[in-house]
């Protein structure tokens, strides 16, 4: 799921605990974390736009609903 900054507070209000990964790399840890904790919101922050886009596509492809 992709959120822009204005949507983030609304997304945080919809879930319980939030988990944050800074510097997501290829998204391996973020996807695994989200799958291991399906009731938590798992957020990843990545400064490289292309990498962040690839991670977002991976999350969509793996149908991870809470990342």
Residue pairs with C-beta under 8 A, 6 or more apart in sequence:
1 11
1 59
1 60
1 65
1 66
1 67
2 56
3 11
11 41
12 18
12 41
14 41
15 39
15 40
15 41
15 66
16 39
16 40
16 41
17 37
17 39
17 40
17 41
18 40
18 41
18 42
18 43
19 33
19 37
19 40
19 41
19 42
19 43
20 42
20 43
20 44
20 45
21 29
21 30
21 33
21 42
21 43
21 44
21 45
22 44
22 45
23 45
23 46
23 47
24 30
24 44
24 45
24 46
24 51
24 52
24 55
25 51
26 51
26 54
26 55
26 58
27 44
27 54
27 55
27 58
27 59
30 42
30 44
30 55
30 59
30 67
31 58
31 59
31 62
31 64
31 67
33 42
33 67
34 40
34 42
34 59
34 64
34 66
34 67
35 64
37 66
38 65
38 66
39 66
40 66
41 66
42 66
42 67
43 67
44 52
44 55
44 67
46 52
46 55
59 67
